[in-house]
Amino acid sequence: MTGRPEKPLDPSAGPVAYFAFQLRRLRQEAGGPSYRTMASRTFYSVSALSIAAGGTRFPSWKCVEAYTRACGATDEDVAQWKRRWMVVRHQLQNDKRAAREQAKARAKAAASQLSLEAVQMHITMESRASLPVLDVRYLDADPDEVTSIEEFLIALDQMRVEKGLSLRKIAERSRLITLPGTEVSGGLTRSQLHEMLNGQAPLRPRHVLAYLLACGVPQERAALWLARLHRLRDQERRARIALTALKAHPSRVNRITTARTVTRIHPQPIEDSQIWQPPETAPRPPTDRGKHRQRRPWRGLLNWLSSHRDDGTIR
């Protein structure tokens, strides 16, 4: 039973293919024994002998010796085949060595190119950083120009943009900052900063102060921004109270508006009982709840903030 024919080889494809071509020719000259017959004459399997003459892998010398002796080669022929095998192995080793050297040269060139690009980028960034800032809108702006909480958030975010700081960098800086009047660091996280700047979390004075100091705003300037935040929050609180009163007593508010309009046209004295005022909230009775909480670390910060505000305590 004749075995399956082998795939044709191109002897010019390389030293491995040419060596396998020579092995096949030796087998043909020996009468073309099957690989099963050759395997029975040696200690190598059919697949090992066929792979040796396949032209894809360079076989070991033991396999080549078994292949040639299975084809009836003498000791002289085996010695000659060993010299051929050593020539091919030496050529393959030189090719591998050259390929490694080329790979190292390419890697070195790529690394030098990357380092050159990094140096150029660093020089560019330094040159950009050294350029004078012609239009600093919020770092040196007057806080009184901010008229709403939304504009206040925009101002905070613009400070970060003008300084070229990311949220991660501000969080790292805040951990190194000690809040005035305390021994506590800012300790902001990136998620806290993201929620604060997007209006998803309330603007706490200590968080805003840590953010301002992390952006490089001086303490005196940061105090002005915090005072402005307090006034904006107070305006919002008053607006909410007025809106609640309007929803609760729309008829009284309409009468007051009509009375004020008539007064502008025909001034008349209006008694205090005719003007509606929001009901006073009864003071809550003192309780013992929350006495276990320690607020001493923040007393210095509260005193510092109170000393830089026009009126009241922190709300």
Order of alpha helices (4+ residues) and beta strands (2+ residues): alpha-alpha-alpha-alpha-alpha-alpha-alpha-alpha-alpha-alpha-alpha-alpha
